[in-house]
Amino acid sequence: MMAVKINIVTVVAILVSLFQVVDMDSIMDFLRKREDLSQFLLELQRDGLHQAYMNRQVTVLVPNNKAMEEYRGRRGEDLALNHLINSIVIENQLGDRLSSLVSGSPPIWITKRSAWLYFTQARAVEKNINLQSDSGEQQVGVTL
């Protein structure tokens, strides 16, 4: 698979960790309610391997619409997989890098500066958004 590049500086990301709770929005429902994240929602709604990960323990980095508009690469499965991390990401347990589900893609570098958390160069702006997958797994989100 080819690594997908996106202007990470203008990315809004959502970190979705899956646990177990009840009566909350799913990540897909959350994205449907957020107009500023609607273009990446369209990518997640497409058929592809990424669909198999949406009810598992996964972290989803969601670019905002501005980043999606600036992106000139191919869209589809690789774009979605490049924004999925096959593990639960909890802020206080982060190391210095993460790997996406695209084989051979560069690492996603984690930086903590004062109270701010960065994924490559995208700063977290919302943290600990409690969500639930369609299969009942809790999703804790952080937007970047």
N, CA, C and O atoms as CSV, one atom per row, in Angstrom:
chain,resi,resn,atom,element,x,y,z
A,1,MET,N,N,0.827,-1.183,0.000
A,1,MET,CA,C,0.000,0.000,0.000
A,1,MET,C,C,0.868,1.241,0.000
A,1,MET,O,O,1.978,1.236,0.532
A,2,MET,N,N,0.366,2.286,-0.589
A,2,MET,CA,C,1.099,3.546,-0.680
A,2,MET,C,C,0.760,4.413,0.530
A,2,MET,O,O,-0.409,4.541,0.893
A,3,ALA,N,N,1.767,5.005,1.152
A,3,ALA,CA,C,1.537,5.914,2.272
A,3,ALA,C,C,0.813,7.149,1.768
A,3,ALA,O,O,1.107,7.651,0.683
A,4,VAL,N,N,-0.128,7.635,2.554
A,4,VAL,CA,C,-0.923,8.789,2.193
A,4,VAL,C,C,-0.413,9.974,2.992
A,4,VAL,O,O,-0.240,9.870,4.207
A,5,LYS,N,N,-0.168,11.108,2.329
A,5,LYS,CA,C,0.307,12.312,3.001
A,5,LYS,C,C,-0.824,13.329,3.054
A,5,LYS,O,O,-1.633,13.426,2.131
A,6,ILE,N,N,-0.868,14.080,4.140
A,6,ILE,CA,C,-1.854,15.134,4.287
A,6,ILE,C,C,-1.206,16.263,5.080
A,6,ILE,O,O,-0.326,16.014,5.904
A,7,ASN,N,N,-1.621,17.471,4.846
A,7,ASN,CA,C,-1.073,18.612,5.568
A,7,ASN,C,C,-1.513,18.515,7.014
A,7,ASN,O,O,-2.592,18.983,7.376
A,8,ILE,N,N,-0.677,17.908,7.838
A,8,ILE,CA,C,-1.025,17.606,9.223
A,8,ILE,C,C,-1.170,18.868,10.076
A,8,ILE,O,O,-1.802,18.828,11.131
A,9,VAL,N,N,-0.588,19.992,9.628
A,9,VAL,CA,C,-0.692,21.237,10.376
A,9,VAL,C,C,-2.137,21.697,10.453
A,9,VAL,O,O,-2.550,22.269,11.462
A,10,THR,N,N,-2.910,21.458,9.407
A,10,THR,CA,C,-4.297,21.912,9.388
A,10,THR,C,C,-5.275,20.775,9.661
A,10,THR,O,O,-6.433,20.825,9.246
A,11,VAL,N,N,-4.809,19.776,10.345
A,11,VAL,CA,C,-5.650,18.617,10.630
A,11,VAL,C,C,-6.364,18.793,11.960
A,11,VAL,O,O,-5.768,19.223,12.947
A,12,VAL,N,N,-7.619,18.465,11.973
A,12,VAL,CA,C,-8.334,18.260,13.218
A,12,VAL,C,C,-8.365,16.763,13.373
A,12,VAL,O,O,-8.730,16.055,12.434
A,13,ALA,N,N,-8.002,16.272,14.502
A,13,ALA,CA,C,-7.961,14.827,14.688
A,13,ALA,C,C,-8.820,14.448,15.864
A,13,ALA,O,O,-8.961,15.190,16.836
A,14,ILE,N,N,-9.376,13.295,15.747
A,14,ILE,CA,C,-10.127,12.731,16.849
A,14,ILE,C,C,-9.438,11.454,17.238
A,14,ILE,O,O,-9.205,10.587,16.396
A,15,LEU,N,N,-9.117,11.328,18.474
A,15,LEU,CA,C,-8.534,10.108,18.988
A,15,LEU,C,C,-9.667,9.313,19.590
A,15,LEU,O,O,-10.326,9.762,20.527
A,16,VAL,N,N,-9.887,8.167,19.067
A,16,VAL,CA,C,-11.004,7.368,19.514
A,16,VAL,C,C,-10.484,6.094,20.148
A,16,VAL,O,O,-9.890,5.259,19.466
A,17,SER,N,N,-10.695,5.941,21.409
A,17,SER,CA,C,-10.329,4.730,22.111
A,17,SER,C,C,-11.608,3.991,22.458
A,17,SER,O,O,-12.573,4.601,22.919
A,18,LEU,N,N,-11.624,2.701,22.244
A,18,LEU,CA,C,-12.835,1.923,22.441
A,18,LEU,C,C,-12.817,1.190,23.781
A,18,LEU,O,O,-11.893,0.423,24.056
A,19,PHE,N,N,-13.833,1.421,24.618
A,19,PHE,CA,C,-14.028,0.758,25.900
A,19,PHE,C,C,-15.486,0.305,25.957
A,19,PHE,O,O,-16.093,0.126,24.901
A,20,GLN,N,N,-16.088,0.109,27.158
A,20,GLN,CA,C,-17.467,-0.339,27.227
A,20,GLN,C,C,-18.325,0.595,28.081
A,20,GLN,O,O,-18.049,0.768,29.268
A,21,VAL,N,N,-19.377,1.208,27.487
A,21,VAL,CA,C,-20.360,2.058,28.170
A,21,VAL,C,C,-21.695,1.976,27.429
A,21,VAL,O,O,-21.829,1.196,26.486
A,22,VAL,N,N,-22.697,2.782,27.851
A,22,VAL,CA,C,-24.014,2.746,27.203
A,22,VAL,C,C,-24.528,4.151,26.895
A,22,VAL,O,O,-24.095,5.133,27.498
A,23,ASP,N,N,-25.464,4.225,25.940
A,23,ASP,CA,C,-26.224,5.436,25.616
A,23,ASP,C,C,-25.386,6.673,25.290
A,23,ASP,O,O,-25.609,7.741,25.860
A,24,MET,N,N,-24.436,6.534,24.388
A,24,MET,CA,C,-23.654,7.664,23.910
A,24,MET,C,C,-23.602,7.605,22.399
A,24,MET,O,O,-23.888,6.567,21.802
A,25,ASP,N,N,-23.235,8.725,21.772
A,25,ASP,CA,C,-23.055,8.743,20.319
A,25,ASP,C,C,-21.887,7.852,19.919
A,25,ASP,O,O,-20.917,7.703,20.662
A,26,SER,N,N,-21.998,7.264,18.737
A,26,SER,CA,C,-20.858,6.565,18.144
A,26,SER,C,C,-19.953,7.604,17.495
A,26,SER,O,O,-20.342,8.761,17.340
A,27,ILE,N,N,-18.753,7.194,17.118
A,27,ILE,CA,C,-17.855,8.114,16.424
A,27,ILE,C,C,-18.515,8.611,15.137
A,27,ILE,O,O,-18.392,9.782,14.780
A,28,MET,N,N,-19.220,7.707,14.440
A,28,MET,CA,C,-19.891,8.107,13.204
A,28,MET,C,C,-20.983,9.128,13.492
A,28,MET,O,O,-21.119,10.102,12.751
A,29,ASP,N,N,-21.770,8.926,14.557
A,29,ASP,CA,C,-22.806,9.895,14.932
A,29,ASP,C,C,-22.187,11.231,15.308
A,29,ASP,O,O,-22.687,12.285,14.916
A,30,PHE,N,N,-21.097,11.187,16.069
A,30,PHE,CA,C,-20.396,12.400,16.450
A,30,PHE,C,C,-19.937,13.171,15.216
A,30,PHE,O,O,-20.108,14.387,15.143
A,31,LEU,N,N,-19.353,12.466,14.246
A,31,LEU,CA,C,-18.889,13.115,13.020
A,31,LEU,C,C,-20.050,13.683,12.211
A,31,LEU,O,O,-19.917,14.745,11.603
A,32,ARG,N,N,-21.184,12.987,12.197
A,32,ARG,CA,C,-22.363,13.488,11.469
A,32,ARG,C,C,-22.848,14.818,12.043
A,32,ARG,O,O,-23.394,15.647,11.316
A,33,LYS,N,N,-22.651,15.019,13.335
A,33,LYS,CA,C,-23.090,16.254,13.996
A,33,LYS,C,C,-22.093,17.395,13.846
A,33,LYS,O,O,-22.406,18.538,14.178
A,34,ARG,N,N,-20.904,17.097,13.352
A,34,ARG,CA,C,-19.840,18.091,13.240
A,34,ARG,C,C,-19.615,18.436,11.776
A,34,ARG,O,O,-18.948,17.691,11.058
A,35,GLU,N,N,-20.161,19.548,11.333
A,35,GLU,CA,C,-20.014,19.974,9.940
A,35,GLU,C,C,-18.544,20.157,9.564
A,35,GLU,O,O,-18.164,19.901,8.422
A,36,ASP,N,N,-17.719,20.597,10.508
A,36,ASP,CA,C,-16.296,20.827,10.236
A,36,ASP,C,C,-15.500,19.538,10.021
A,36,ASP,O,O,-14.330,19.591,9.641
A,37,LEU,N,N,-16.128,18.381,10.262
A,37,LEU,CA,C,-15.477,17.079,10.075
A,37,LEU,C,C,-16.184,16.221,9.026
A,37,LEU,O,O,-15.887,15.035,8.884
A,38,SER,N,N,-17.114,16.820,8.298
A,38,SER,CA,C,-17.996,16.057,7.403
A,38,SER,C,C,-17.277,15.407,6.225
A,38,SER,O,O,-17.708,14.346,5.772
A,39,GLN,N,N,-16.211,15.992,5.716
A,39,GLN,CA,C,-15.533,15.394,4.561
A,39,GLN,C,C,-14.826,14.094,4.938
A,39,GLN,O,O,-14.813,13.148,4.150
A,40,PHE,N,N,-14.239,14.036,6.131
A,40,PHE,CA,C,-13.610,12.782,6.540
A,40,PHE,C,C,-14.671,11.731,6.863
A,40,PHE,O,O,-14.443,10.541,6.647
A,41,LEU,N,N,-15.812,12.150,7.371
A,41,LEU,CA,C,-16.926,11.217,7.589
A,41,LEU,C,C,-17.261,10.510,6.284
A,41,LEU,O,O,-17.499,9.302,6.288
A,42,LEU,N,N,-17.284,11.232,5.168
A,42,LEU,CA,C,-17.568,10.615,3.872
A,42,LEU,C,C,-16.544,9.534,3.539
A,42,LEU,O,O,-16.896,8.500,2.972
A,43,GLU,N,N,-15.274,9.768,3.889
A,43,GLU,CA,C,-14.234,8.751,3.647
A,43,GLU,C,C,-14.477,7.510,4.484
A,43,GLU,O,O,-14.299,6.392,4.000
A,44,LEU,N,N,-14.883,7.690,5.736
A,44,LEU,CA,C,-15.141,6.541,6.605
A,44,LEU,C,C,-16.390,5.774,6.192
A,44,LEU,O,O,-16.512,4.590,6.505
A,45,GLN,N,N,-17.311,6.418,5.500
A,45,GLN,CA,C,-18.529,5.749,5.054
A,45,GLN,C,C,-18.317,4.911,3.804
A,45,GLN,O,O,-19.153,4.066,3.486
A,46,ARG,N,N,-17.220,5.125,3.089
A,46,ARG,CA,C,-16.922,4.323,1.901
A,46,ARG,C,C,-16.602,2.887,2.300
A,46,ARG,O,O,-16.154,2.629,3.416
A,47,ASP,N,N,-16.837,1.952,1.372
A,47,ASP,CA,C,-16.447,0.569,1.599
A,47,ASP,C,C,-14.929,0.473,1.621
A,47,ASP,O,O,-14.243,1.204,0.907
A,48,GLY,N,N,-14.411,-0.428,2.441
A,48,GLY,CA,C,-12.968,-0.645,2.493
A,48,GLY,C,C,-12.566,-1.354,3.771
A,48,GLY,O,O,-13.379,-1.552,4.674
A,49,LEU,N,N,-11.301,-1.733,3.830
A,49,LEU,CA,C,-10.759,-2.434,4.984
A,49,LEU,C,C,-10.939,-1.648,6.275
A,49,LEU,O,O,-11.130,-2.245,7.335
A,50,HIS,N,N,-10.881,-0.331,6.207
A,50,HIS,CA,C,-11.024,0.500,7.401
A,50,HIS,C,C,-12.340,0.236,8.133
A,50,HIS,O,O,-12.413,0.423,9.347
A,51,GLN,N,N,-13.368,-0.192,7.423
A,51,GLN,CA,C,-14.665,-0.481,8.044
A,51,GLN,C,C,-14.551,-1.559,9.122
A,51,GLN,O,O,-15.266,-1.520,10.123
A,52,ALA,N,N,-13.649,-2.520,8.914
A,52,ALA,CA,C,-13.463,-3.616,9.875
A,52,ALA,C,C,-12.917,-3.121,11.209
A,52,ALA,O,O,-13.036,-3.822,12.214
A,53,TYR,N,N,-12.330,-1.949,11.243
A,53,TYR,CA,C,-11.721,-1.424,12.460
A,53,TYR,C,C,-12.630,-0.481,13.249
A,53,TYR,O,O,-12.288,-0.112,14.373
A,54,MET,N,N,-13.741,-0.094,12.712
A,54,MET,CA,C,-14.561,0.939,13.349
A,54,MET,C,C,-15.243,0.489,14.642
A,54,MET,O,O,-15.680,1.335,15.423
A,55,ASN,N,N,-15.344,-0.819,14.888
A,55,ASN,CA,C,-15.921,-1.315,16.137
A,55,ASN,C,C,-14.886,-2.037,16.983
A,55,ASN,O,O,-15.238,-2.826,17.860
A,56,ARG,N,N,-13.618,-1.774,16.727
A,56,ARG,CA,C,-12.517,-2.372,17.491
A,56,ARG,C,C,-11.811,-1.305,18.309
A,56,ARG,O,O,-12.159,-0.124,18.268
A,57,GLN,N,N,-10.817,-1.753,19.048
A,57,GLN,CA,C,-9.982,-0.807,19.773
A,57,GLN,C,C,-9.090,-0.119,18.755
A,57,GLN,O,O,-8.128,-0.701,18.254
A,58,VAL,N,N,-9.422,1.124,18.459
A,58,VAL,CA,C,-8.731,1.871,17.414
A,58,VAL,C,C,-8.752,3.351,17.762
A,58,VAL,O,O,-9.675,3.835,18.416
A,59,THR,N,N,-7.743,4.048,17.325
A,59,THR,CA,C,-7.704,5.503,17.436
A,59,THR,C,C,-7.895,6.068,16.045
A,59,THR,O,O,-7.241,5.630,15.099
A,60,VAL,N,N,-8.791,7.043,15.912
A,60,VAL,CA,C,-9.075,7.656,14.617
A,60,VAL,C,C,-8.627,9.115,14.651
A,60,VAL,O,O,-9.068,9.888,15.501
A,61,LEU,N,N,-7.747,9.484,13.719
A,61,LEU,CA,C,-7.307,10.874,13.575
A,61,LEU,C,C,-8.121,11.485,12.442
A,61,LEU,O,O,-8.027,11.034,11.301
A,62,VAL,N,N,-8.907,12.490,12.740
A,62,VAL,CA,C,-9.857,13.025,11.772
A,62,VAL,C,C,-9.433,14.405,11.297
A,62,VAL,O,O,-9.453,15.355,12.080
A,63,PRO,N,N,-9.046,14.539,10.020
A,63,PRO,CA,C,-8.724,15.864,9.485
A,63,PRO,C,C,-9.989,16.707,9.333
A,63,PRO,O,O,-11.044,16.188,8.971
A,64,ASN,N,N,-9.881,17.997,9.607
A,64,ASN,CA,C,-11.044,18.861,9.422
A,64,ASN,C,C,-11.272,19.110,7.932
A,64,ASN,O,O,-10.458,18.708,7.100
A,65,ASN,N,N,-12.367,19.765,7.601
A,65,ASN,CA,C,-12.714,19.998,6.196
A,65,ASN,C,C,-11.673,20.826,5.467
A,65,ASN,O,O,-11.421,20.592,4.285
A,66,LYS,N,N,-11.056,21.798,6.151
A,66,LYS,CA,C,-10.034,22.606,5.493
A,66,LYS,C,C,-8.853,21.735,5.067
A,66,LYS,O,O,-8.347,21.879,3.953
A,67,ALA,N,N,-8.414,20.840,5.941
A,67,ALA,CA,C,-7.310,19.940,5.596
A,67,ALA,C,C,-7.706,19.015,4.448
A,67,ALA,O,O,-6.896,18.740,3.563
A,68,MET,N,N,-8.938,18.540,4.462
A,68,MET,CA,C,-9.399,17.659,3.387
A,68,MET,C,C,-9.446,18.415,2.066
A,68,MET,O,O,-9.107,17.846,1.028
A,69,GLU,N,N,-9.856,19.681,2.076
A,69,GLU,CA,C,-9.894,20.484,0.851
A,69,GLU,C,C,-8.497,20.739,0.302
A,69,GLU,O,O,-8.311,20.796,-0.914
A,70,GLU,N,N,-7.511,20.895,1.185
A,70,GLU,CA,C,-6.138,21.147,0.762
A,70,GLU,C,C,-5.419,19.880,0.294
A,70,GLU,O,O,-4.417,19.965,-0.416
A,71,TYR,N,N,-5.911,18.730,0.678
A,71,TYR,CA,C,-5.280,17.450,0.338
A,71,TYR,C,C,-5.462,17.156,-1.156
A,71,TYR,O,O,-6.581,17.212,-1.668
A,72,ARG,N,N,-4.387,16.848,-1.840
A,72,ARG,CA,C,-4.424,16.599,-3.286
A,72,ARG,C,C,-4.160,15.146,-3.660
A,72,ARG,O,O,-4.124,14.818,-4.846
A,73,GLY,N,N,-3.977,14.279,-2.689
A,73,GLY,CA,C,-3.693,12.873,-2.973
A,73,GLY,C,C,-4.958,12.070,-3.234
A,73,GLY,O,O,-6.065,12.607,-3.283
A,74,ARG,N,N,-4.758,10.763,-3.401
A,74,ARG,CA,C,-5.888,9.852,-3.622
A,74,ARG,C,C,-6.719,9.718,-2.366
A,74,ARG,O,O,-6.198,9.700,-1.251
A,75,ARG,N,N,-7.995,9.625,-2.565
A,75,ARG,CA,C,-8.925,9.402,-1.454
A,75,ARG,C,C,-9.334,7.943,-1.452
A,75,ARG,O,O,-9.097,7.221,-2.420
A,76,GLY,N,N,-9.944,7.517,-0.371
A,76,GLY,CA,C,-10.421,6.150,-0.286
A,76,GLY,C,C,-9.786,5.399,0.869
A,76,GLY,O,O,-9.438,5.980,1.897
A,77,GLU,N,N,-9.643,4.097,0.677
A,77,GLU,CA,C,-9.216,3.207,1.745
A,77,GLU,C,C,-7.881,3.612,2.371
A,77,GLU,O,O,-7.776,3.649,3.597
A,78,ASP,N,N,-6.860,3.918,1.567
A,78,ASP,CA,C,-5.559,4.289,2.128
A,78,ASP,C,C,-5.640,5.572,2.952
A,78,ASP,O,O,-4.980,5.680,3.986
A,79,LEU,N,N,-6.421,6.523,2.522
A,79,LEU,CA,C,-6.579,7.755,3.285
A,79,LEU,C,C,-7.182,7.438,4.654
A,79,LEU,O,O,-6.694,7.919,5.677
A,80,ALA,N,N,-8.227,6.641,4.670
A,80,ALA,CA,C,-8.866,6.277,5.937
A,80,ALA,C,C,-7.906,5.481,6.820
A,80,ALA,O,O,-7.765,5.781,8.006
A,81,LEU,N,N,-7.246,4.470,6.252
A,81,LEU,CA,C,-6.323,3.641,7.037
A,81,LEU,C,C,-5.150,4.449,7.582
A,81,LEU,O,O,-4.639,4.146,8.660
A,82,ASN,N,N,-4.720,5.467,6.854
A,82,ASN,CA,C,-3.622,6.309,7.309
A,82,ASN,C,C,-3.996,7.099,8.566
A,82,ASN,O,O,-3.121,7.572,9.291
A,83,HIS,N,N,-5.284,7.235,8.816
A,83,HIS,CA,C,-5.761,7.981,9.975
A,83,HIS,C,C,-6.293,7.072,11.081
A,83,HIS,O,O,-6.944,7.541,12.014
A,84,LEU,N,N,-6.013,5.764,10.974
A,84,LEU,CA,C,-6.410,4.801,12.007
A,84,LEU,C,C,-5.170,4.222,12.669
A,84,LEU,O,O,-4.192,3.891,11.998
A,85,ILE,N,N,-5.218,4.102,13.981
A,85,ILE,CA,C,-4.152,3.492,14.765
A,85,ILE,C,C,-4.774,2.312,15.487
A,85,ILE,O,O,-5.791,2.465,16.163
A,86,ASN,N,N,-4.176,1.140,15.354
A,86,ASN,CA,C,-4.751,-0.102,15.846
A,86,ASN,C,C,-4.479,-0.312,17.339
A,86,ASN,O,O,-3.985,-1.365,17.743
A,87,SER,N,N,-4.798,0.675,18.136
A,87,SER,CA,C,-4.672,0.563,19.588
A,87,SER,C,C,-5.460,1.684,20.250
A,87,SER,O,O,-5.840,2.668,19.616
A,88,ILE,N,N,-5.688,1.505,21.526
A,88,ILE,CA,C,-6.329,2.553,22.312
A,88,ILE,C,C,-5.269,3.586,22.644
A,88,ILE,O,O,-4.191,3.234,23.122
A,89,VAL,N,N,-5.556,4.839,22.400
A,89,VAL,CA,C,-4.620,5.916,22.719
A,89,VAL,C,C,-5.202,6.707,23.887
A,89,VAL,O,O,-6.228,7.375,23.761
A,90,ILE,N,N,-4.528,6.614,25.008
A,90,ILE,CA,C,-4.911,7.361,26.205
A,90,ILE,C,C,-3.825,8.400,26.432
A,90,ILE,O,O,-2.643,8.062,26.498
A,91,GLU,N,N,-4.211,9.632,26.549
A,91,GLU,CA,C,-3.255,10.745,26.578
A,91,GLU,C,C,-2.105,10.543,27.558
A,91,GLU,O,O,-0.948,10.744,27.189
A,92,ASN,N,N,-2.391,10.154,28.785
A,92,ASN,CA,C,-1.324,10.054,29.782
A,92,ASN,C,C,-0.443,8.811,29.619
A,92,ASN,O,O,0.511,8.634,30.376
A,93,GLN,N,N,-0.751,7.943,28.635
A,93,GLN,CA,C,0.060,6.751,28.386
A,93,GLN,C,C,0.745,6.786,27.017
A,93,GLN,O,O,1.277,5.772,26.566
A,94,LEU,N,N,0.734,7.940,26.360
A,94,LEU,CA,C,1.330,8.052,25.036
A,94,LEU,C,C,2.853,7.996,25.104
A,94,LEU,O,O,3.470,8.546,26.016
A,95,GLY,N,N,3.442,7.324,24.126
A,95,GLY,CA,C,4.885,7.359,23.955
A,95,GLY,C,C,5.257,8.527,23.067
A,95,GLY,O,O,4.593,9.563,23.088
A,96,ASP,N,N,6.324,8.367,22.278
A,96,ASP,CA,C,6.747,9.466,21.415
A,96,ASP,C,C,6.307,9.308,19.975
A,96,ASP,O,O,6.525,10.213,19.169
A,97,ARG,N,N,5.676,8.158,19.615
A,97,ARG,CA,C,5.188,7.989,18.247
A,97,ARG,C,C,4.129,6.896,18.184
A,97,ARG,O,O,4.035,6.035,19.059
A,98,LEU,N,N,3.332,6.961,17.115
A,98,LEU,CA,C,2.302,5.970,16.806
A,98,LEU,C,C,2.466,5.556,15.353
A,98,LEU,O,O,3.108,6.256,14.571
A,99,SER,N,N,1.885,4.422,14.996
A,99,SER,CA,C,1.889,3.965,13.607
A,99,SER,C,C,0.462,3.819,13.119
A,99,SER,O,O,-0.401,3.315,13.838
A,100,SER,N,N,0.216,4.262,11.890
A,100,SER,CA,C,-1.116,4.093,11.300
A,100,SER,C,C,-1.225,2.681,10.734
A,100,SER,O,O,-0.278,1.899,10.810
A,101,LEU,N,N,-2.376,2.364,10.171
A,101,LEU,CA,C,-2.604,1.040,9.598
A,101,LEU,C,C,-2.118,0.903,8.163
A,101,LEU,O,O,-2.284,-0.160,7.564
A,102,VAL,N,N,-1.518,1.952,7.591
A,102,VAL,CA,C,-0.959,1.866,6.237
A,102,VAL,C,C,0.468,1.350,6.348
A,102,VAL,O,O,1.310,1.972,6.995
A,103,SER,N,N,0.735,0.219,5.718
A,103,SER,CA,C,2.074,-0.357,5.748
A,103,SER,C,C,3.088,0.622,5.176
A,103,SER,O,O,2.868,1.223,4.124
A,104,GLY,N,N,4.207,0.774,5.888
A,104,GLY,CA,C,5.278,1.621,5.398
A,104,GLY,C,C,5.067,3.110,5.573
A,104,GLY,O,O,5.884,3.902,5.103
A,105,SER,N,N,4.000,3.512,6.230
A,105,SER,CA,C,3.781,4.950,6.415
A,105,SER,C,C,4.726,5.486,7.488
A,105,SER,O,O,5.142,4.740,8.374
A,106,PRO,N,N,5.068,6.777,7.415
A,106,PRO,CA,C,5.949,7.346,8.440
A,106,PRO,C,C,5.243,7.381,9.794
A,106,PRO,O,O,4.013,7.374,9.848
A,107,PRO,N,N,6.007,7.418,10.886
A,107,PRO,CA,C,5.366,7.468,12.208
A,107,PRO,C,C,4.617,8.779,12.419
A,107,PRO,O,O,4.907,9.795,11.786
A,108,ILE,N,N,3.672,8.728,13.303
A,108,ILE,CA,C,2.962,9.916,13.768
A,108,ILE,C,C,3.655,10.303,15.070
A,108,ILE,O,O,3.541,9.591,16.067
A,109,TRP,N,N,4.360,11.407,15.070
A,109,TRP,CA,C,5.156,11.824,16.223
A,109,TRP,C,C,4.278,12.498,17.266
A,109,TRP,O,O,3.427,13.322,16.932
A,110,ILE,N,N,4.488,12.146,18.532
A,110,ILE,CA,C,3.735,12.692,19.656
A,110,ILE,C,C,4.632,13.674,20.397
A,110,ILE,O,O,5.761,13.341,20.757
A,111,THR,N,N,4.131,14.882,20.623
A,111,THR,CA,C,4.872,15.901,21.362
A,111,THR,C,C,3.955,16.503,22.415
A,111,THR,O,O,2.801,16.824,22.134
A,112,LYS,N,N,4.471,16.652,23.621
A,112,LYS,CA,C,3.738,17.331,24.687
A,112,LYS,C,C,4.502,18.601,25.021
A,112,LYS,O,O,5.679,18.552,25.379
A,113,ARG,N,N,3.822,19.748,24.900
A,113,ARG,CA,C,4.402,21.047,25.245
A,113,ARG,C,C,3.449,21.749,26.194
A,113,ARG,O,O,2.318,22.073,25.832
A,114,SER,N,N,3.909,21.976,27.387
A,114,SER,CA,C,3.068,22.566,28.435
A,114,SER,C,C,1.792,21.732,28.548
A,114,SER,O,O,1.853,20.523,28.769
A,115,ALA,N,N,0.656,22.371,28.398
A,115,ALA,CA,C,-0.617,21.645,28.495
A,115,ALA,C,C,-1.093,21.117,27.147
A,115,ALA,O,O,-2.155,20.499,27.073
A,116,TRP,N,N,-0.324,21.349,26.072
A,116,TRP,CA,C,-0.747,20.970,24.725
A,116,TRP,C,C,-0.173,19.622,24.314
A,116,TRP,O,O,0.934,19.249,24.700
A,117,LEU,N,N,-0.958,18.906,23.522
A,117,LEU,CA,C,-0.566,17.620,22.960
A,117,LEU,C,C,-0.621,17.739,21.445
A,117,LEU,O,O,-1.615,18.215,20.895
A,118,TYR,N,N,0.451,17.306,20.761
A,118,TYR,CA,C,0.539,17.399,19.306
A,118,TYR,C,C,0.726,16.017,18.702
A,118,TYR,O,O,1.461,15.190,19.240
A,119,PHE,N,N,0.059,15.772,17.586
A,119,PHE,CA,C,0.249,14.575,16.770
A,119,PHE,C,C,0.884,15.065,15.480
A,119,PHE,O,O,0.232,15.721,14.668
A,120,THR,N,N,2.141,14.750,15.299
A,120,THR,CA,C,3.011,15.348,14.307
A,120,THR,C,C,2.962,16.844,14.595
A,120,THR,O,O,3.559,17.268,15.584
A,121,GLN,N,N,2.298,17.660,13.806
A,121,GLN,CA,C,2.234,19.089,14.118
A,121,GLN,C,C,0.816,19.569,14.400
A,121,GLN,O,O,0.571,20.773,14.471
A,122,ALA,N,N,-0.123,18.632,14.561
A,122,ALA,CA,C,-1.512,19.000,14.826
A,122,ALA,C,C,-1.755,19.037,16.335
A,122,ALA,O,O,-1.497,18.054,17.031
A,123,ARG,N,N,-2.246,20.161,16.837
A,123,ARG,CA,C,-2.462,20.349,18.271
A,123,ARG,C,C,-3.845,19.870,18.694
A,123,ARG,O,O,-4.835,20.123,18.006
A,124,ALA,N,N,-3.907,19.182,19.822
A,124,ALA,CA,C,-5.191,18.756,20.386
A,124,ALA,C,C,-5.957,19.979,20.871
A,124,ALA,O,O,-5.419,20.802,21.611
A,125,VAL,N,N,-7.204,20.093,20.456
A,125,VAL,CA,C,-8.028,21.218,20.879
A,125,VAL,C,C,-9.234,20.784,21.701
A,125,VAL,O,O,-9.806,21.599,22.425
A,126,GLU,N,N,-9.629,19.529,21.605
A,126,GLU,CA,C,-10.705,18.961,22.410
A,126,GLU,C,C,-10.207,17.624,22.930
A,126,GLU,O,O,-9.594,16.858,22.186
A,127,LYS,N,N,-10.463,17.336,24.192
A,127,LYS,CA,C,-9.986,16.094,24.788
A,127,LYS,C,C,-11.120,15.356,25.480
A,127,LYS,O,O,-12.107,15.953,25.911
A,128,ASN,N,N,-10.953,14.039,25.575
A,128,ASN,CA,C,-11.830,13.168,26.365
A,128,ASN,C,C,-13.305,13.273,25.981
A,128,ASN,O,O,-14.164,13.456,26.844
A,129,ILE,N,N,-13.586,13.159,24.716
A,129,ILE,CA,C,-14.962,13.148,24.225
A,129,ILE,C,C,-15.473,11.719,24.381
A,129,ILE,O,O,-14.981,10.810,23.713
A,130,ASN,N,N,-16.449,11.517,25.250
A,130,ASN,CA,C,-16.970,10.174,25.507
A,130,ASN,C,C,-17.976,9.779,24.440
A,130,ASN,O,O,-19.004,10.433,24.264
A,131,LEU,N,N,-17.668,8.701,23.730
A,131,LEU,CA,C,-18.505,8.185,22.650
A,131,LEU,C,C,-18.627,6.679,22.809
A,131,LEU,O,O,-17.989,6.086,23.680
A,132,GLN,N,N,-19.444,6.063,21.969
A,132,GLN,CA,C,-19.651,4.623,22.016
A,132,GLN,C,C,-19.792,4.096,20.597
A,132,GLN,O,O,-20.498,4.685,19.780
A,133,SER,N,N,-19.117,2.978,20.302
A,133,SER,CA,C,-19.240,2.379,18.972
A,133,SER,C,C,-20.609,1.745,18.813
A,133,SER,O,O,-21.328,1.556,19.794
A,134,ASP,N,N,-20.969,1.420,17.592
A,134,ASP,CA,C,-22.255,0.774,17.330
A,134,ASP,C,C,-22.355,-0.588,18.006
A,134,ASP,O,O,-23.460,-1.070,18.253
A,135,SER,N,N,-21.216,-1.218,18.312
A,135,SER,CA,C,-21.221,-2.523,18.977
A,135,SER,C,C,-21.185,-2.395,20.497
A,135,SER,O,O,-21.107,-3.405,21.195
A,136,GLY,N,N,-21.241,-1.158,21.028
A,136,GLY,CA,C,-21.301,-0.956,22.468
A,136,GLY,C,C,-19.975,-0.677,23.132
A,136,GLY,O,O,-19.916,-0.575,24.357
A,137,GLU,N,N,-18.906,-0.548,22.365
A,137,GLU,CA,C,-17.604,-0.242,22.932
A,137,GLU,C,C,-17.482,1.262,23.144
A,137,GLU,O,O,-17.857,2.044,22.271
A,138,GLN,N,N,-16.954,1.674,24.311
A,138,GLN,CA,C,-16.780,3.104,24.589
A,138,GLN,C,C,-15.703,3.666,23.675
A,138,GLN,O,O,-14.702,3.004,23.397
A,139,GLN,N,N,-15.913,4.876,23.217
A,139,GLN,CA,C,-14.954,5.601,22.414
A,139,GLN,C,C,-14.671,6.923,23.135
A,139,GLN,O,O,-15.585,7.703,23.402
A,140,VAL,N,N,-13.411,7.160,23.442
A,140,VAL,CA,C,-13.010,8.406,24.071
A,140,VAL,C,C,-12.252,9.196,23.026
A,140,VAL,O,O,-11.200,8.759,22.560
A,141,GLY,N,N,-12.773,10.356,22.652
A,141,GLY,CA,C,-12.178,11.114,21.570
A,141,GLY,C,C,-11.433,12.347,22.035
A,141,GLY,O,O,-11.737,12.927,23.078
A,142,VAL,N,N,-10.433,12.743,21.225
A,142,VAL,CA,C,-9.713,13.992,21.402
A,142,VAL,C,C,-9.563,14.594,20.012
A,142,VAL,O,O,-9.034,13.932,19.119
A,143,THR,N,N,-10.012,15.824,19.803
A,143,THR,CA,C,-9.839,16.445,18.497
A,143,THR,C,C,-8.544,17.242,18.491
A,143,THR,O,O,-8.165,17.868,19.481
A,144,LEU,N,N,-7.878,17.198,17.337
A,144,LEU,CA,C,-6.629,17.943,17.170
A,144,LEU,C,C,-6.815,19.002,16.114
A,144,LEU,O,O,-5.881,19.746,15.816
